[in-house]
Amino acid sequence: QVQLVESGGGLVQPGGSLRLSCLASGFAFSYDVMSWYRQAPGKEREVVASISSVGTGTNYADAVKDRFTISRDNAKQMVYLQMDSLKPEDTAVYYCHLYQGDMDYWGKGTLVTVSS
């Protein structure tokens, strides 16, 4: 079955960086678009970034453009989110996401807190 396991969250000061990782298993990883979403306290879950199956195409939410970078390693079945110049408003639980066969698959999430 599909499994998505996020890691790499934590507490970071404004202006700092974090790298999130997502280990995927249970499906043909190299054929699917992968995404990162986030959900801040009291807010709806929103898409942050997406990457095509071979990694040549990426899309970002306006709020993170030029600060975050999504990448993938199909050999390792990993998706990454490099987050730079972090702001307090980036504080959220970050989720790895797969949409396949009319179904949404989510990891359990990793908490990112940006605070001084």
Secondary structure, DSSP 8 states (H G I E B T S, - for coil): --EEEEE--EEE-TT--EEEEEEEESS-GGGS-EEEEEE-TTS--EEEEEE-TTSS-EEE-TTTTTTEEEEEETTTTEEEEEE-S--GGG-EEEEEEEEETTEEEE---EEEEE--
